[in-house]
């Protein structure tokens, strides 16, 4: 888990960052700070791996703040002013997000941070890395252990509705659960683990439990209010499955 703080003098910017961070399974928001001095207090008392730092702040701007630190966590600068970009990268920033930035831009930045953090952890102790999925986790009883946030959660494959790929991790949506399980692994890795007679990839970003498919409309699989598109490269195989079960 990467412990992070956000530093911005705009409450709305802090709120947006907190919302984005809550969607990333490997990020833990330690504190939201409205100025650099508040952030200094947090850094002196808590372990912080990553900082999201606004540049244009009163009294002490983000670049001067980072430059003043003896031990620097990873830094992702956030600002509305593109002219600061060169200064930001001169300080070995992980990324530079130009406001207003979308979640996908944020995700690219934190994935860069994760790769750097994972490399450092691997160099120090391979056991500290969160394992994406246990290769020996296949069970004949129809369950699977998934590692997420240093916890191993047993899921029943029959309860899985669909899986959504999100860059370097996936979201596993389970029937009866409000929140998805979000392990760090690729779509290919989990597809290679799941039983092929039950699960099918229907889009580059989606895998569905065939036993849960009850409605298909206009090349979209309907799960309540969720519509999963059927990709062009996957359409033929999926429609073969549907047609093989079609009443004539």
Secondary structure as UniProt FT lines:
FT   STRAND          2..7
FT   HELIX           11..22
FT   TURN            25..26
FT   STRAND          27..33
FT   HELIX           36..45
FT   STRAND          50..54
FT   HELIX           62..68
FT   STRAND          74..79
FT   HELIX           82..84
FT   HELIX           85..90
FT   TURN            91..92
FT   STRAND          95..98
FT   HELIX           103..124
FT   HELIX           126..128
FT   TURN            135..136
FT   TURN            140..141
FT   STRAND          143..148
FT   TURN            149..150
FT   STRAND          151..156
FT   HELIX           157..159
FT   STRAND          160..166
FT   TURN            167..168
FT   STRAND          169..174
FT   TURN            175..176
FT   HELIX           187..193
FT   TURN            196..198
FT   STRAND          199..203
FT   TURN            204..205
FT   STRAND          206..209
FT   HELIX           210..212
FT   STRAND          220..223
FT   TURN            224..225
FT   STRAND          226..229
FT   HELIX           232..244
//
